[in-house]
Structures are given as C-alpha cells and as structure tokens.
Amino acid sequence: MKSNDRSYRRHLTVLSVAAGMVAWEVVARITNSRELLPPPTEVAITFWEMLASGQILRAILDSSTRVLVGYVVGVLAGIGTGLILGGIRAADETVGLIFEFLKGIPPIALVPLVVIWLGIGEASKYAVIAYLVWIVVTISTATGAREVPLLRLRAGAFLGLSRAAVFFRIVLPSCMPYVVSGMRSAIGFAFVALVSAELIAANSGIGQIIMDSRFSLQTGRMIVGLLVLGALGALSQTLFDVLIARFKIALRF
C-alpha cells in the first residue's frame, strides 16, 4: 500500500509539473513578450548554452561551497547557543533578549555592514549564511533543551549521574529531534542567505548570475538561475533526509 501511495504521489508530481510547463508556454506565447516572460523552450535553450559553456557549473560549485561552509559554521554555533539558552535559565534571561533582537534582522540588511567589516571576499558570504543558519538552529535547539522531560532529569539525579553525564546521556539525546528539525529547516534558509550575499557582493555564483542578468534584461538567464537555485535547495534537503535515515538505521546496530 505504501509503495502504491508513493507511486501515486510521484505520478501526480510529474503531471503537476507538466501542466505547469504547458501553462507557462501558453501564457508566454500569448503575451509574446520575451523580455518579461520567455517561454520554457527558450529557457531550456539558454540553460543548455550556459551548461555547455561551463558557466552554470562554476556558479553551482561556488554557491554550493559557500552554502556548505556557512551552514556547517551556523549549525555548530546554533547548537551551542541553543543548548546554553535552553538549558541555563540565567543565560536565557540575560542573553535571550539580545537574541530576540538579532532574530528580527534579515540577512540582506546585514550585507552592507558585513562587506564593510570583512570585504567582498568569501568571508562575508560565509558570515551572512552562517548568521541565518545560526538563528534557525538556535531556536530549534533551545526549544528542545527546554522540553527535556523532568522525569528523565530526576532519574539521572537519582542514579547519581554527574552534570556532564546528564548532559551527554539525557539532555543531548532528548534534544536531537529538535536539532535535526532545525538543521533541516536551516538548509532552505541557507540558500535564502546565499542569494542575499551574492546579489550584492559577488563576482560568481547563482545570485550573481541573477543580478547580472537583471542589468542586461536577460530574463531567460534570470529564470535559469532561479530554477537552479530551487533545484539545489530541494536536492540538499533530500540528501539530508537520506543521510539522517541512514544514520538512524546505523544506530539500530
């Protein structure tokens, strides 16, 4: 039954994409304005030309590297900050308000300041991506740390576990579902931050292609950049789900 459901959803997805492409083609042909909305056939030709020249592959490599580095830094920082805010009440009361303030600042608003501090090199792009990932993972991890069942903590105290043992054997395992959820959500936000950084301060990458195409009114190239960006985000989340599933299977043994 489950395989039938997956097959049905897969076919439904394919039909939905096909219907969307047909509707896009019809609307583009009716409006007949390639500067505003080129048809998907022309976008496909543009993509093939960019692929053959190697431009799109270089952009994917540069953007993926930035996302990976910023994501790893943001996740590590977010887990540490979330455990502190969620596990230590004094820290939450003193630093929590500052974190709430930072949470309201979008990454694109930080780009000019980060460029002044770090220049237009790769460090500024890593910082912008890591910032947003840090925010997302911190919120999820802190929630998990606050939701650790009191019964487990009392059981650890009854067994005479040290604070370090309680942290590693009770608090951290209890937080893991929240941490994993935050890490998965942060993947999409990492690509949002990537575009914020590359649109303003980059000479390569998917965001730079989109911005450069806007100035030259090459709408087809802009759409190619958007489609590639969305595909990278979806592929990254799918890969993350596969790795987590494999990790769960490994833990059973």
Helices and strands as residue ranges (DSSP letters): H 2-31, H 40-53, H 55-87, H 89-103, H 107-118, H 122-146, H 150-158, H 163-166, I 167-171, H 172-200, H 206-215, H 219-252
